Amino acid sequence: MKRKRIVYFFVLTVMLLSGCMYPKEELAQNQVPYKDQIQAVQTAVDDFKKDNGGILPIKTKEADTPIYQKYPIEFKKIAPRYIAEPPGNAYESGGVFQYVLVDVETNPTVKLLDLRMTETIRDINLRIKSNGYPPFKAQIAKNVFSLDFKQLGFKEPPYVISPYTNQNLSLVITGDAVVYVDYRPDLYNKLKKSKEDLKPGEDIRSILVNDSMFVPAYSLPYTIDSKRKEPVFLEE
């Protein structure tokens, strides 16, 4: 009898531990980008477009919304008819990615926007608001500046993780106090491998998007330096 109680206690303990671990496993899955999930959403978007005279299942955004944040997919329009439910890694399901469309005019294509960057940017914005003004440190390009993060109470400069390389990316700010992610390291790596005929004055962010699952969220336009062939901020 005593042995049965020990076995029962052991089984119960395992079950409880498994129950405690499940949410973490589920959370981990919500943070992983899956190509098959993107393809499932792509098929649903294509079918919706076909059935609705070319209309896309997207949320309405302001005209001045940055291009890679401008066309988020509205899953209410495609689920459950075209897809059973939003993927587990989608924001709508508690995930960390927002599903968006690029090339909406010519070839609407599903990509992912990593929302984990939002928290870092929100933290910086709150500290700037509390400080009363953005403490500009140095000018990087026309209307683009680095920040004195120590004045904002950071012990170390904050950063975000690149969805392309998993490298740390720094953050910059414009003269009108909008915080952006600096993708120059990612673009530099891509330019070294790219065979595209890129010209100074054109936005080169597409080289990050074309063969990737991700869009460069919270980014400024970049171009290529005519002499050094390196990425620089595009001056408008």
Buried (B, 14 or more C-beta within 10 A) or exposed (E): EEEEEEEEEEEEEEEEEEEEEEEEEEEEEBEEBBEEBBEBBBBBBBBBBEEEEEEBBBBEEEEEEBBBBBBBBBBEBBBEEBBEEBBBBBBBEEBBBBBBBBEBEEEBBBBBBBBEBBEBBEBBBEBBEEEEEBBBBEEBBEBBBBBBBEBBEBEEBBBBBBBBEEEEBBBBBBEEEBBBBBBBBBBEBBBEEBEEEBEEEEBBBEBBBEEBBBBBBBBBBBBBEEEEEEBBBBEE
